[in-house]
Amino acid sequence: MIFNTIFKHPHASTLLWTNLFGFMIAVAGRLAQIYVRDAKRPLPAEIGYMLIITSAIVCIVQPITGAYTLLAVGVLIVKYS
């Protein structure tokens, strides 16, 4: 039986959530591309501010992280909105 077996193994659970989060980030990026293309407007600055705040918190809590890239994306969204 496969149901509810991955959470018994912490490394497999971490891998699953990391992959799912990466996929959802890709989906969000694609939705942003579609919005910019169809609306012919930049993304709202609120999205950039949310990314900046969230990634800044992650960078403080866990300095060795990839959240710095989201911080840069947030700054670019605010700059061009």
PDB file of N, CA, C and O in Angstrom:
ATOM      1  N   MET A   1       0.841  -1.180   0.000  1.00  0.00           N
ATOM      2  CA  MET A   1       0.000   0.000   0.000  1.00  0.00           C
ATOM      3  C   MET A   1       0.888   1.246   0.000  1.00  0.00           C
ATOM      4  O   MET A   1       1.856   1.305   0.758  1.00  0.00           O
ATOM      5  N   ILE A   2       0.584   2.220  -0.817  1.00  0.00           N
ATOM      6  CA  ILE A   2       1.398   3.420  -0.979  1.00  0.00           C
ATOM      7  C   ILE A   2       0.906   4.557  -0.097  1.00  0.00           C
ATOM      8  O   ILE A   2       1.697   5.434   0.250  1.00  0.00           O
ATOM      9  N   PHE A   3      -0.346   4.577   0.273  1.00  0.00           N
ATOM     10  CA  PHE A   3      -0.939   5.686   1.017  1.00  0.00           C
ATOM     11  C   PHE A   3      -0.227   5.924   2.354  1.00  0.00           C
ATOM     12  O   PHE A   3      -0.046   4.998   3.145  1.00  0.00           O
ATOM     13  N   ASN A   4       0.174   7.176   2.595  1.00  0.00           N
ATOM     14  CA  ASN A   4       0.749   7.627   3.863  1.00  0.00           C
ATOM     15  C   ASN A   4       2.029   6.874   4.249  1.00  0.00           C
ATOM     16  O   ASN A   4       2.228   6.564   5.424  1.00  0.00           O
ATOM     17  N   THR A   5       2.874   6.585   3.297  1.00  0.00           N
ATOM     18  CA  THR A   5       4.111   5.873   3.612  1.00  0.00           C
ATOM     19  C   THR A   5       5.342   6.774   3.584  1.00  0.00           C
ATOM     20  O   THR A   5       6.356   6.438   4.196  1.00  0.00           O
ATOM     21  N   ILE A   6       5.279   7.911   2.889  1.00  0.00           N
ATOM     22  CA  ILE A   6       6.472   8.739   2.719  1.00  0.00           C
ATOM     23  C   ILE A   6       6.850   9.479   3.996  1.00  0.00           C
ATOM     24  O   ILE A   6       8.024   9.795   4.189  1.00  0.00           O
ATOM     25  N   PHE A   7       5.901   9.762   4.865  1.00  0.00           N
ATOM     26  CA  PHE A   7       6.191  10.553   6.058  1.00  0.00           C
ATOM     27  C   PHE A   7       6.919   9.762   7.135  1.00  0.00           C
ATOM     28  O   PHE A   7       7.318  10.326   8.154  1.00  0.00           O
ATOM     29  N   LYS A   8       7.093   8.476   6.924  1.00  0.00           N
ATOM     30  CA  LYS A   8       7.900   7.672   7.848  1.00  0.00           C
ATOM     31  C   LYS A   8       9.387   7.863   7.590  1.00  0.00           C
ATOM     32  O   LYS A   8      10.221   7.476   8.409  1.00  0.00           O
ATOM     33  N   HIS A   9       9.718   8.464   6.444  1.00  0.00           N
ATOM     34  CA  HIS A   9      11.101   8.677   6.037  1.00  0.00           C
ATOM     35  C   HIS A   9      11.332  10.183   5.866  1.00  0.00           C
ATOM     36  O   HIS A   9      10.886  10.752   4.870  1.00  0.00           O
ATOM     37  N   PRO A  10      12.012  10.839   6.803  1.00  0.00           N
ATOM     38  CA  PRO A  10      12.157  12.298   6.757  1.00  0.00           C
ATOM     39  C   PRO A  10      12.822  12.822   5.491  1.00  0.00           C
ATOM     40  O   PRO A  10      12.429  13.872   4.983  1.00  0.00           O
ATOM     41  N   HIS A  11      13.822  12.113   4.971  1.00  0.00           N
ATOM     42  CA  HIS A  11      14.509  12.595   3.770  1.00  0.00           C
ATOM     43  C   HIS A  11      13.587  12.533   2.554  1.00  0.00           C
ATOM     44  O   HIS A  11      13.598  13.437   1.719  1.00  0.00           O
ATOM     45  N   ALA A  12      12.813  11.501   2.455  1.00  0.00           N
ATOM     46  CA  ALA A  12      11.866  11.391   1.343  1.00  0.00           C
ATOM     47  C   ALA A  12      10.781  12.455   1.455  1.00  0.00           C
ATOM     48  O   ALA A  12      10.336  13.003   0.447  1.00  0.00           O
ATOM     49  N   SER A  13      10.362  12.741   2.664  1.00  0.00           N
ATOM     50  CA  SER A  13       9.359  13.777   2.879  1.00  0.00           C
ATOM     51  C   SER A  13       9.899  15.148   2.477  1.00  0.00           C
ATOM     52  O   SER A  13       9.199  15.930   1.834  1.00  0.00           O
ATOM     53  N   THR A  14      11.132  15.436   2.854  1.00  0.00           N
ATOM     54  CA  THR A  14      11.760  16.703   2.480  1.00  0.00           C
ATOM     55  C   THR A  14      11.900  16.819   0.971  1.00  0.00           C
ATOM     56  O   THR A  14      11.644  17.880   0.401  1.00  0.00           O
ATOM     57  N   LEU A  15      12.302  15.746   0.330  1.00  0.00           N
ATOM     58  CA  LEU A  15      12.426  15.747  -1.125  1.00  0.00           C
ATOM     59  C   LEU A  15      11.082  15.988  -1.798  1.00  0.00           C
ATOM     60  O   LEU A  15      10.997  16.742  -2.767  1.00  0.00           O
ATOM     61  N   LEU A  16      10.048  15.360  -1.295  1.00  0.00           N
ATOM     62  CA  LEU A  16       8.711  15.542  -1.864  1.00  0.00           C
ATOM     63  C   LEU A  16       8.269  16.992  -1.763  1.00  0.00           C
ATOM     64  O   LEU A  16       7.824  17.565  -2.757  1.00  0.00           O
ATOM     65  N   TRP A  17       8.382  17.602  -0.582  1.00  0.00           N
ATOM     66  CA  TRP A  17       7.923  18.970  -0.409  1.00  0.00           C
ATOM     67  C   TRP A  17       8.785  19.965  -1.187  1.00  0.00           C
ATOM     68  O   TRP A  17       8.271  20.966  -1.685  1.00  0.00           O
ATOM     69  N   THR A  18      10.074  19.704  -1.293  1.00  0.00           N
ATOM     70  CA  THR A  18      10.943  20.577  -2.087  1.00  0.00           C
ATOM     71  C   THR A  18      10.552  20.542  -3.557  1.00  0.00           C
ATOM     72  O   THR A  18      10.479  21.585  -4.207  1.00  0.00           O
ATOM     73  N   ASN A  19      10.304  19.363  -4.077  1.00  0.00           N
ATOM     74  CA  ASN A  19       9.906  19.239  -5.478  1.00  0.00           C
ATOM     75  C   ASN A  19       8.540  19.861  -5.730  1.00  0.00           C
ATOM     76  O   ASN A  19       8.337  20.523  -6.748  1.00  0.00           O
ATOM     77  N   LEU A  20       7.611  19.655  -4.821  1.00  0.00           N
ATOM     78  CA  LEU A  20       6.285  20.252  -4.990  1.00  0.00           C
ATOM     79  C   LEU A  20       6.355  21.771  -4.927  1.00  0.00           C
ATOM     80  O   LEU A  20       5.687  22.455  -5.702  1.00  0.00           O
ATOM     81  N   PHE A  21       7.158  22.304  -4.012  1.00  0.00           N
ATOM     82  CA  PHE A  21       7.296  23.755  -3.910  1.00  0.00           C
ATOM     83  C   PHE A  21       7.944  24.321  -5.171  1.00  0.00           C
ATOM     84  O   PHE A  21       7.520  25.363  -5.673  1.00  0.00           O
ATOM     85  N   GLY A  22       8.956  23.650  -5.679  1.00  0.00           N
ATOM     86  CA  GLY A  22       9.591  24.101  -6.918  1.00  0.00           C
ATOM     87  C   GLY A  22       8.630  24.106  -8.084  1.00  0.00           C
ATOM     88  O   GLY A  22       8.654  25.023  -8.905  1.00  0.00           O
ATOM     89  N   PHE A  23       7.789  23.097  -8.168  1.00  0.00           N
ATOM     90  CA  PHE A  23       6.784  23.045  -9.231  1.00  0.00           C
ATOM     91  C   PHE A  23       5.788  24.192  -9.083  1.00  0.00           C
ATOM     92  O   PHE A  23       5.414  24.815 -10.076  1.00  0.00           O
ATOM     93  N   MET A  24       5.359  24.474  -7.872  1.00  0.00           N
ATOM     94  CA  MET A  24       4.393  25.557  -7.659  1.00  0.00           C
ATOM     95  C   MET A  24       5.008  26.926  -7.960  1.00  0.00           C
ATOM     96  O   MET A  24       4.314  27.824  -8.436  1.00  0.00           O
ATOM     97  N   ILE A  25       6.294  27.086  -7.687  1.00  0.00           N
ATOM     98  CA  ILE A  25       6.974  28.340  -8.053  1.00  0.00           C
ATOM     99  C   ILE A  25       6.987  28.491  -9.577  1.00  0.00           C
ATOM    100  O   ILE A  25       6.784  29.589 -10.095  1.00  0.00           O
ATOM    101  N   ALA A  26       7.225  27.397 -10.286  1.00  0.00           N
ATOM    102  CA  ALA A  26       7.219  27.438 -11.750  1.00  0.00           C
ATOM    103  C   ALA A  26       5.824  27.780 -12.270  1.00  0.00           C
ATOM    104  O   ALA A  26       5.692  28.543 -13.227  1.00  0.00           O
ATOM    105  N   VAL A  27       4.796  27.231 -11.659  1.00  0.00           N
ATOM    106  CA  VAL A  27       3.416  27.544 -12.059  1.00  0.00           C
ATOM    107  C   VAL A  27       3.121  29.022 -11.809  1.00  0.00           C
ATOM    108  O   VAL A  27       2.528  29.684 -12.660  1.00  0.00           O
ATOM    109  N   ALA A  28       3.525  29.542 -10.657  1.00  0.00           N
ATOM    110  CA  ALA A  28       3.300  30.955 -10.353  1.00  0.00           C
ATOM    111  C   ALA A  28       4.046  31.860 -11.338  1.00  0.00           C
ATOM    112  O   ALA A  28       3.523  32.895 -11.752  1.00  0.00           O
ATOM    113  N   GLY A  29       5.254  31.472 -11.706  1.00  0.00           N
ATOM    114  CA  GLY A  29       6.011  32.247 -12.693  1.00  0.00           C
ATOM    115  C   GLY A  29       5.342  32.248 -14.050  1.00  0.00           C
ATOM    116  O   GLY A  29       5.311  33.270 -14.735  1.00  0.00           O
ATOM    117  N   ARG A  30       4.807  31.101 -14.441  1.00  0.00           N
ATOM    118  CA  ARG A  30       4.097  31.025 -15.727  1.00  0.00           C
ATOM    119  C   ARG A  30       2.833  31.870 -15.708  1.00  0.00           C
ATOM    120  O   ARG A  30       2.519  32.538 -16.693  1.00  0.00           O
ATOM    121  N   LEU A  31       2.101  31.849 -14.591  1.00  0.00           N
ATOM    122  CA  LEU A  31       0.913  32.696 -14.471  1.00  0.00           C
ATOM    123  C   LEU A  31       1.285  34.172 -14.543  1.00  0.00           C
ATOM    124  O   LEU A  31       0.555  34.966 -15.135  1.00  0.00           O
ATOM    125  N   ALA A  32       2.411  34.544 -13.947  1.00  0.00           N
ATOM    126  CA  ALA A  32       2.868  35.930 -14.027  1.00  0.00           C
ATOM    127  C   ALA A  32       3.197  36.309 -15.471  1.00  0.00           C
ATOM    128  O   ALA A  32       2.876  37.413 -15.909  1.00  0.00           O
ATOM    129  N   GLN A  33       3.835  35.401 -16.210  1.00  0.00           N
ATOM    130  CA  GLN A  33       4.127  35.658 -17.622  1.00  0.00           C
ATOM    131  C   GLN A  33       2.849  35.861 -18.428  1.00  0.00           C
ATOM    132  O   GLN A  33       2.767  36.771 -19.252  1.00  0.00           O
ATOM    133  N   ILE A  34       1.869  35.026 -18.193  1.00  0.00           N
ATOM    134  CA  ILE A  34       0.601  35.131 -18.919  1.00  0.00           C
ATOM    135  C   ILE A  34      -0.091  36.446 -18.575  1.00  0.00           C
ATOM    136  O   ILE A  34      -0.643  37.103 -19.458  1.00  0.00           O
ATOM    137  N   TYR A  35      -0.067  36.837 -17.299  1.00  0.00           N
ATOM    138  CA  TYR A  35      -0.680  38.092 -16.887  1.00  0.00           C
ATOM    139  C   TYR A  35      -0.024  39.277 -17.586  1.00  0.00           C
ATOM    140  O   TYR A  35      -0.711  40.140 -18.131  1.00  0.00           O
ATOM    141  N   VAL A  36       1.295  39.317 -17.568  1.00  0.00           N
ATOM    142  CA  VAL A  36       2.018  40.432 -18.189  1.00  0.00           C
ATOM    143  C   VAL A  36       1.757  40.475 -19.689  1.00  0.00           C
ATOM    144  O   VAL A  36       1.586  41.552 -20.261  1.00  0.00           O
ATOM    145  N   ARG A  37       1.724  39.317 -20.324  1.00  0.00           N
ATOM    146  CA  ARG A  37       1.489  39.258 -21.771  1.00  0.00           C
ATOM    147  C   ARG A  37       0.072  39.695 -22.132  1.00  0.00           C
ATOM    148  O   ARG A  37      -0.113  40.484 -23.058  1.00  0.00           O
ATOM    149  N   ASP A  38      -0.918  39.195 -21.417  1.00  0.00           N
ATOM    150  CA  ASP A  38      -2.308  39.470 -21.783  1.00  0.00           C
ATOM    151  C   ASP A  38      -2.791  40.835 -21.306  1.00  0.00           C
ATOM    152  O   ASP A  38      -3.530  41.510 -22.023  1.00  0.00           O
ATOM    153  N   ALA A  39      -2.389  41.250 -20.119  1.00  0.00           N
ATOM    154  CA  ALA A  39      -2.845  42.528 -19.574  1.00  0.00           C
ATOM    155  C   ALA A  39      -2.035  43.701 -20.115  1.00  0.00           C
ATOM    156  O   ALA A  39      -2.454  44.853 -20.006  1.00  0.00           O
ATOM    157  N   LYS A  40      -0.886  43.409 -20.694  1.00  0.00           N
ATOM    158  CA  LYS A  40       0.014  44.446 -21.220  1.00  0.00           C
ATOM    159  C   LYS A  40       0.386  45.459 -20.129  1.00  0.00           C
ATOM    160  O   LYS A  40       0.567  46.647 -20.395  1.00  0.00           O
ATOM    161  N   ARG A  41       0.492  44.955 -18.906  1.00  0.00           N
ATOM    162  CA  ARG A  41       0.889  45.778 -17.761  1.00  0.00           C
ATOM    163  C   ARG A  41       1.883  44.988 -16.928  1.00  0.00           C
ATOM    164  O   ARG A  41       1.886  43.758 -16.969  1.00  0.00           O
ATOM    165  N   PRO A  42       2.735  45.686 -16.166  1.00  0.00           N
ATOM    166  CA  PRO A  42       3.640  44.947 -15.263  1.00  0.00           C
ATOM    167  C   PRO A  42       2.863  44.368 -14.082  1.00  0.00           C
ATOM    168  O   PRO A  42       1.714  44.733 -13.834  1.00  0.00           O
ATOM    169  N   LEU A  43       3.501  43.480 -13.380  1.00  0.00           N
ATOM    170  CA  LEU A  43       2.887  42.910 -12.187  1.00  0.00           C
ATOM    171  C   LEU A  43       2.685  43.995 -11.132  1.00  0.00           C
ATOM    172  O   LEU A  43       3.467  44.944 -11.073  1.00  0.00           O
ATOM    173  N   PRO A  44       1.665  43.874 -10.311  1.00  0.00           N
ATOM    174  CA  PRO A  44       1.449  44.869  -9.257  1.00  0.00           C
ATOM    175  C   PRO A  44       2.609  44.880  -8.256  1.00  0.00           C
ATOM    176  O   PRO A  44       3.222  43.848  -7.982  1.00  0.00           O
ATOM    177  N   ALA A  45       2.889  46.049  -7.727  1.00  0.00           N
ATOM    178  CA  ALA A  45       3.994  46.198  -6.772  1.00  0.00           C
ATOM    179  C   ALA A  45       3.759  45.384  -5.500  1.00  0.00           C
ATOM    180  O   ALA A  45       4.717  44.997  -4.830  1.00  0.00           O
ATOM    181  N   GLU A  46       2.500  45.122  -5.162  1.00  0.00           N
ATOM    182  CA  GLU A  46       2.201  44.355  -3.949  1.00  0.00           C
ATOM    183  C   GLU A  46       2.823  42.963  -4.002  1.00  0.00           C
ATOM    184  O   GLU A  46       3.272  42.442  -2.981  1.00  0.00           O
ATOM    185  N   ILE A  47       2.851  42.367  -5.181  1.00  0.00           N
ATOM    186  CA  ILE A  47       3.470  41.052  -5.325  1.00  0.00           C
ATOM    187  C   ILE A  47       4.960  41.149  -5.020  1.00  0.00           C
ATOM    188  O   ILE A  47       5.519  40.284  -4.345  1.00  0.00           O
ATOM    189  N   GLY A  48       5.595  42.192  -5.513  1.00  0.00           N
ATOM    190  CA  GLY A  48       7.006  42.394  -5.235  1.00  0.00           C
ATOM    191  C   GLY A  48       7.277  42.612  -3.756  1.00  0.00           C
ATOM    192  O   GLY A  48       8.235  42.068  -3.207  1.00  0.00           O
ATOM    193  N   TYR A  49       6.431  43.410  -3.110  1.00  0.00           N
ATOM    194  CA  TYR A  49       6.611  43.639  -1.677  1.00  0.00           C
ATOM    195  C   TYR A  49       6.416  42.359  -0.874  1.00  0.00           C
ATOM    196  O   TYR A  49       7.147  42.108   0.084  1.00  0.00           O
ATOM    197  N   MET A  50       5.435  41.551  -1.260  1.00  0.00           N
ATOM    198  CA  MET A  50       5.234  40.278  -0.565  1.00  0.00           C
ATOM    199  C   MET A  50       6.450  39.366  -0.716  1.00  0.00           C
ATOM    200  O   MET A  50       6.867  38.719   0.245  1.00  0.00           O
ATOM    201  N   LEU A  51       7.018  39.316  -1.928  1.00  0.00           N
ATOM    202  CA  LEU A  51       8.223  38.513  -2.143  1.00  0.00           C
ATOM    203  C   LEU A  51       9.401  39.043  -1.329  1.00  0.00           C
ATOM    204  O   LEU A  51      10.161  38.263  -0.756  1.00  0.00           O
ATOM    205  N   ILE A  52       9.551  40.356  -1.278  1.00  0.00           N
ATOM    206  CA  ILE A  52      10.656  40.951  -0.523  1.00  0.00           C
ATOM    207  C   ILE A  52      10.528  40.623   0.961  1.00  0.00           C
ATOM    208  O   ILE A  52      11.502  40.204   1.586  1.00  0.00           O
ATOM    209  N   ILE A  53       9.348  40.807   1.526  1.00  0.00           N
ATOM    210  CA  ILE A  53       9.153  40.548   2.956  1.00  0.00           C
ATOM    211  C   ILE A  53       9.364  39.078   3.274  1.00  0.00           C
ATOM    212  O   ILE A  53      10.080  38.737   4.216  1.00  0.00           O
ATOM    213  N   THR A  54       8.740  38.208   2.488  1.00  0.00           N
ATOM    214  CA  THR A  54       8.851  36.772   2.747  1.00  0.00           C
ATOM    215  C   THR A  54      10.292  36.295   2.609  1.00  0.00           C
ATOM    216  O   THR A  54      10.796  35.580   3.475  1.00  0.00           O
ATOM    217  N   SER A  55      10.951  36.684   1.533  1.00  0.00           N
ATOM    218  CA  SER A  55      12.318  36.212   1.331  1.00  0.00           C
ATOM    219  C   SER A  55      13.284  36.840   2.329  1.00  0.00           C
ATOM    220  O   SER A  55      14.270  36.203   2.701  1.00  0.00           O
ATOM    221  N   ALA A  56      13.032  38.075   2.774  1.00  0.00           N
ATOM    222  CA  ALA A  56      13.890  38.682   3.791  1.00  0.00           C
ATOM    223  C   ALA A  56      13.797  37.906   5.108  1.00  0.00           C
ATOM    224  O   ALA A  56      14.804  37.689   5.782  1.00  0.00           O
ATOM    225  N   ILE A  57      12.595  37.498   5.460  1.00  0.00           N
ATOM    226  CA  ILE A  57      12.425  36.700   6.683  1.00  0.00           C
ATOM    227  C   ILE A  57      13.175  35.376   6.558  1.00  0.00           C
ATOM    228  O   ILE A  57      13.856  34.952   7.492  1.00  0.00           O
ATOM    229  N   VAL A  58      13.049  34.727   5.403  1.00  0.00           N
ATOM    230  CA  VAL A  58      13.752  33.452   5.193  1.00  0.00           C
ATOM    231  C   VAL A  58      15.262  33.665   5.226  1.00  0.00           C
ATOM    232  O   VAL A  58      15.985  32.846   5.792  1.00  0.00           O
ATOM    233  N   CYS A  59      15.749  34.749   4.629  1.00  0.00           N
ATOM    234  CA  CYS A  59      17.194  35.025   4.616  1.00  0.00           C
ATOM    235  C   CYS A  59      17.732  35.283   6.019  1.00  0.00           C
ATOM    236  O   CYS A  59      18.876  34.939   6.317  1.00  0.00           O
ATOM    237  N   ILE A  60      16.919  35.883   6.880  1.00  0.00           N
ATOM    238  CA  ILE A  60      17.351  36.124   8.260  1.00  0.00           C
ATOM    239  C   ILE A  60      17.351  34.827   9.051  1.00  0.00           C
ATOM    240  O   ILE A  60      18.295  34.544   9.789  1.00  0.00           O
ATOM    241  N   VAL A  61      16.288  34.036   8.897  1.00  0.00           N
ATOM    242  CA  VAL A  61      16.163  32.799   9.659  1.00  0.00           C
ATOM    243  C   VAL A  61      17.153  31.746   9.187  1.00  0.00           C
ATOM    244  O   VAL A  61      17.739  31.028   9.997  1.00  0.00           O
ATOM    245  N   GLN A  62      17.336  31.659   7.877  1.00  0.00           N
ATOM    246  CA  GLN A  62      18.231  30.651   7.307  1.00  0.00           C
ATOM    247  C   GLN A  62      19.119  31.321   6.255  1.00  0.00           C
ATOM    248  O   GLN A  62      18.769  31.339   5.075  1.00  0.00           O
ATOM    249  N   PRO A  63      20.263  31.872   6.673  1.00  0.00           N
ATOM    250  CA  PRO A  63      21.106  32.655   5.756  1.00  0.00           C
ATOM    251  C   PRO A  63      21.622  31.872   4.544  1.00  0.00           C
ATOM    252  O   PRO A  63      21.779  32.445   3.466  1.00  0.00           O
ATOM    253  N   ILE A  64      21.883  30.598   4.703  1.00  0.00           N
ATOM    254  CA  ILE A  64      22.360  29.810   3.560  1.00  0.00           C
ATOM    255  C   ILE A  64      21.129  29.225   2.876  1.00  0.00           C
ATOM    256  O   ILE A  64      20.666  28.135   3.213  1.00  0.00           O
ATOM    257  N   THR A  65      20.614  29.975   1.911  1.00  0.00           N
ATOM    258  CA  THR A  65      19.363  29.606   1.262  1.00  0.00           C
ATOM    259  C   THR A  65      19.316  30.181  -0.144  1.00  0.00           C
ATOM    260  O   THR A  65      20.158  30.992  -0.529  1.00  0.00           O
ATOM    261  N   GLY A  66      18.342  29.758  -0.883  1.00  0.00           N
ATOM    262  CA  GLY A  66      18.127  30.295  -2.222  1.00  0.00           C
ATOM    263  C   GLY A  66      17.120  31.430  -2.235  1.00  0.00           C
ATOM    264  O   GLY A  66      16.716  31.889  -3.303  1.00  0.00           O
ATOM    265  N   ALA A  67      16.708  31.889  -1.056  1.00  0.00           N
ATOM    266  CA  ALA A  67      15.701  32.953  -0.976  1.00  0.00           C
ATOM    267  C   ALA A  67      16.226  34.290  -1.481  1.00  0.00           C
ATOM    268  O   ALA A  67      15.445  35.198  -1.765  1.00  0.00           O
ATOM    269  N   TYR A  68      17.542  34.417  -1.596  1.00  0.00           N
ATOM    270  CA  TYR A  68      18.099  35.664  -2.131  1.00  0.00           C
ATOM    271  C   TYR A  68      17.644  35.901  -3.572  1.00  0.00           C
ATOM    272  O   TYR A  68      17.503  37.047  -3.999  1.00  0.00           O
ATOM    273  N   THR A  69      17.416  34.833  -4.310  1.00  0.00           N
ATOM    274  CA  THR A  69      16.936  35.005  -5.682  1.00  0.00           C
ATOM    275  C   THR A  69      15.519  35.564  -5.690  1.00  0.00           C
ATOM    276  O   THR A  69      15.189  36.400  -6.532  1.00  0.00           O
ATOM    277  N   LEU A  70      14.677  35.112  -4.759  1.00  0.00           N
ATOM    278  CA  LEU A  70      13.325  35.662  -4.671  1.00  0.00           C
ATOM    279  C   LEU A  70      13.354  37.112  -4.213  1.00  0.00           C
ATOM    280  O   LEU A  70      12.501  37.907  -4.610  1.00  0.00           O
ATOM    281  N   LEU A  71      14.322  37.458  -3.385  1.00  0.00           N
ATOM    282  CA  LEU A  71      14.495  38.848  -2.961  1.00  0.00           C
ATOM    283  C   LEU A  71      14.801  39.724  -4.176  1.00  0.00           C
ATOM    284  O   LEU A  71      14.235  40.807  -4.326  1.00  0.00           O
ATOM    285  N   ALA A  72      15.682  39.261  -5.025  1.00  0.00           N
ATOM    286  CA  ALA A  72      16.024  40.017  -6.240  1.00  0.00           C
ATOM    287  C   ALA A  72      14.824  40.137  -7.172  1.00  0.00           C
ATOM    288  O   ALA A  72      14.603  41.195  -7.760  1.00  0.00           O
ATOM    289  N   VAL A  73      14.055  39.074  -7.313  1.00  0.00           N
ATOM    290  CA  VAL A  73      12.861  39.116  -8.166  1.00  0.00           C
ATOM    291  C   VAL A  73      11.853  40.117  -7.611  1.00  0.00           C
ATOM    292  O   VAL A  73      11.247  40.877  -8.367  1.00  0.00           O
ATOM    293  N   GLY A  74      11.673  40.119  -6.287  1.00  0.00           N
ATOM    294  CA  GLY A  74      10.763  41.082  -5.664  1.00  0.00           C
ATOM    295  C   GLY A  74      11.184  42.513  -5.919  1.00  0.00           C
ATOM    296  O   GLY A  74      10.349  43.369  -6.213  1.00  0.00           O
ATOM    297  N   VAL A  75      12.475  42.776  -5.806  1.00  0.00           N
ATOM    298  CA  VAL A  75      12.986  44.132  -6.071  1.00  0.00           C
ATOM    299  C   VAL A  75      12.736  44.523  -7.527  1.00  0.00           C
ATOM    300  O   VAL A  75      12.352  45.661  -7.800  1.00  0.00           O
ATOM    301  N   LEU A  76      12.944  43.610  -8.451  1.00  0.00           N
ATOM    302  CA  LEU A  76      12.698  43.915  -9.873  1.00  0.00           C
ATOM    303  C   LEU A  76      11.217  44.168 -10.148  1.00  0.00           C
ATOM    304  O   LEU A  76      10.872  45.046 -10.939  1.00  0.00           O
ATOM    305  N   ILE A  77      10.350  43.408  -9.504  1.00  0.00           N
ATOM    306  CA  ILE A  77       8.914  43.620  -9.705  1.00  0.00           C
ATOM    307  C   ILE A  77       8.507  45.002  -9.204  1.00  0.00           C
ATOM    308  O   ILE A  77       7.742  45.702  -9.867  1.00  0.00           O
ATOM    309  N   VAL A  78       9.018  45.399  -8.030  1.00  0.00           N
ATOM    310  CA  VAL A  78       8.699  46.727  -7.505  1.00  0.00           C
ATOM    311  C   VAL A  78       9.277  47.816  -8.392  1.00  0.00           C
ATOM    312  O   VAL A  78       8.633  48.839  -8.622  1.00  0.00           O
ATOM    313  N   LYS A  79      10.475  47.604  -8.885  1.00  0.00           N
ATOM    314  CA  LYS A  79      11.128  48.620  -9.715  1.00  0.00           C
ATOM    315  C   LYS A  79      10.353  48.868 -11.009  1.00  0.00           C
ATOM    316  O   LYS A  79      10.212  50.017 -11.430  1.00  0.00           O
ATOM    317  N   TYR A  80       9.856  47.822 -11.638  1.00  0.00           N
ATOM    318  CA  TYR A  80       9.210  47.963 -12.941  1.00  0.00           C
ATOM    319  C   TYR A  80       7.696  48.085 -12.870  1.00  0.00           C
ATOM    320  O   TYR A  80       7.042  48.151 -13.910  1.00  0.00           O
ATOM    321  N   SER A  81       7.117  48.116 -11.661  1.00  0.00           N
ATOM    322  CA  SER A  81       5.661  48.258 -11.590  1.00  0.00           C
ATOM    323  C   SER A  81       5.241  49.712 -11.494  1.00  0.00           C
ATOM    324  O   SER A  81       4.047  50.006 -11.427  1.00  0.00           O
TER     325      SER A  81
END
